């Protein structure tokens, strides 16, 4: 018997695409490692992990920045959020 799990991972908003993808990769590695551990404890083994979707989305945000000696102003900047969807299937271990 096999079982399919969907893993969806999202980064925090980051100032660059590179930083958002790096954080996404770290989170994805951790989530998949944790998922594999849970299934191994249940007697299952990893069968496949297939990427289903991934994207980097630019998000405009307002940021408060210093202006002059004591003033501040709101400035629109772009942050990037990376996301990925992975389909992971497990199969009962046959010993």
N, C-alpha and C positions, 0 to 999 in steps of 0.2 A: 504494500500500500504506500502511496506517495502523498505528500502534503505540500502545498504551495503557500508561501508567505510573501506578502508584499512589504518591502522596506522603503519608506519614504523619508528622506533626510533633507534638511534645509539649513543653510548657513545663516548666521546673523548678518545684518547689513554691514558691508565692508567698503572701504574707500576705493579699492581696486578690484578688478575681475580676478586677478591672480590670488589675492588674499581670500576672496570669497570661495574660489575653487579649492584652495588649499584647506580651508576650514571644513568645507564639504567633504573632501577626501578623508580627513581625519575622523570626522563624525561617522562617515559611512564605514570606514574600517572598524571602528569601535562597535557600531550597531551590528554589523555582520558577524564579528567575532563573538559578541554576546549571544546572538541568535544561534550560531553554530554550537556554542556551549550548552545552551538550553536543550537543543535537539539531541546532542550526544548523550546528555544525561537521561533523556527519555528513550535512548536506544536507537535513535535514527542516525543516518549518515547523510552528509551533504551530497546532493546529486548534481545540481546545476545552480548557477547564479547568472541570470541574464539581465543586462541593462534594458529597461523598458523606455526610459525617457530621462533627459537631463536638460537643464537650461540655466542660463544666467540672466536675471532680470534687472535692468536698471530701475532704481526707485528714486525719484526726486524727494529730498527732505530739506527742511529749513534748519539751519544751524546758526546759533548765536555766536557772533564773533566780535572781538574788541574793535572799537572804532574811535579813534582819537585817544585822549588821555583817560577819560572815565566813561566814555560812552560805549554802547554796544549796538550792533545792527544785526538783523536777520538776513542771512544769505542762503540762497537755494544752491544746494550741492547734490551731486548724484552719488548714491551708494549702490552696491551691487549685491544681490542675493542669489546664491547658487542653490539649485535643488536637483535631486536625482530620485528616480524610482527604479527599484531593482526587484525582479521576481526571483525568489529563491525556492528551490524545490528540494525536499528531503524524502528519503525512502527508508523504510524499515530495514534495519541491518539484518542480513542473512548470514548467520554463522554456521 
